[in-house]
Every structure is written in C-alpha cells, then in structure tokens.
Amino acid sequence: MEQQSERKEWKPDAQKYATAWKKMWFDIIDSRRWTIRQTHGDECAKLYTFVPEEYEFFMQYGKLPHNAIGMKTAPQSTEWLQPPCEKCDQQMAKAIVKLVNNYHERFWKAADLKFGDKRAAYEERIAKQQKAVEATEQYKADKDARKQLDDYLSQFVANLKADDKAQHQAGQQGQQAASDGAKAADSTETDTNTTAE
C-alpha cells in the first residue's frame, strides 16, 4: 500500500518514450513553421530546418534545451519560474541553446531580408485588425479596465525591479562585509599554524 502512494521519480527514458517524443518534436517544428508562415509566408516556412543537436537532446531527455536549463522570473532573480531539469545534462543544454539561438537569429535576419515584403504585409494586416478592434464599442467600453490593468502591471514590474535592486545591493553589502572581515582576520598577528612547544 505504501509503495503505491509513493510517486515514481521521473527519469528520461528515450527508448520507452521515443515514439511520443518524436511526434511531439515534429509538432513543435510544425508550430515554428506555422509562425514563420504567418509572418514571412509559406516559401520561407519551407526553408526552416531545425538544429540537429536540439533534436538529439530532445530525443534523449524529452525536453527542449531551453526548458532543460530552466527559466527565472527575471534575469537577475534567484526565483525559478521553471527550475532546471536535474536529470538533463546542463552543460550540453547550455551549449545547444547557444547554437539554437544563433541559428534562429541568423534565420530571422535572412527571412527579413528575403521576405521583407511578406513581413510588411503581415504587420499591415495586424495594424488594420487592431484598428478594427479599437473601433468596436466593446473596446471603447473597456478602456478604463485596460488602463487599470496597465497601471497595475506597470507597478508590479516597478516593484520587481525595486526588489531585485534591493537584493542586489544587500548582496553587495554582504560581500563587502565578508571582504572586510577577511582583511581584518589577515591583519591579526596570530599564527594558527604553529603548535605549542
């Protein structure tokens, strides 16, 4: 009975989950291509290929490297929105994240150069849709609620920044105190490495 109540610890099992992970992988790639198709057209979406190392990592751990390294609530925060995967090779994940980010940055720059007209048409379409929404009675009626939400979010972000700054300053003061204590200890004339004769 007690064994049933204990949860099994998850471990990546590439052989057990290979079929499901492969399907998930290609669903992820299809969603990336769908996004590209929306912004830069079908021809551009067909040019997108994935980084082989990212695929291999996913098939080994069942996680994208970006997810495996975790995500903090803010860049300097110690709070995790999604903690790092303890079962995944973190060094490998970080190296692959750099490869993938580099590839995506180059891909989007090339896409903007070659398919800039499609991107411009997409942005124009979005701007027209936004104007159409802003012209509705519902949008106009919700103006105060949106303003309140915007004010709340702005204050929330300001609080996060203030908390982060306070933690950073407290950390610096703690480091300074430790440094001062170490200097004071070094300046004493006590030799702790001698023995009584």
C-alpha positions, 0 to 999 in steps of 0.5 A: 500500500505504501509503495503505491502512494509513493510517486515514481521519480521521473527519469528520461527514458528515450527508448520507452518514450521515443515514439511520443517524443518524436511526434511531439518534436515534429509538432513543435517544428510544425508550430515554428513553421506555422509562425514563420508562415504567418509572418514571412509566408509559406516559401520561407516556412519551407526553408526552416530546418531545425538544429540537429543537436536540439533534436538529439537532446530532445530525443534523449531527455524529452525536453527542449534545451531551453526548458532543460536549463530552466527559466527565472522570473527575471534575469537577475532573480534567484526565483525559478519560474521553471527550475532546471531539469536535474536529470538533463545534462546542463552543460550540453543544454547550455551549449545547444541553446547557444547554437539554437539561438544563433541559428534562429537569429541568423534565420530571422535576419535572412527571412527579413531580408528575403521576405521583407515584403511578406513581413510588411504585409503581415504587420499591415494586416495586424495594424488594420485588425487592431484598428478594427478592434479599437473601433468596436464599442466593446473596446471603447467600453473597456478602456478604463479596465485596460488602463487599470490593468496597465497601471497595475502591471506597470507597478508590479514590474516597478516593484520587481525591479525595486526588489531585485535592486534591493537584493542586489545591493544587500548582496553587495553589502554582504560581500563587502562585509565578508571582504572586510572581515577577511582583511581584518582576520589577515591583519591579526598577528596570530599564527594558527599554524604553529603548535605549542612547544 
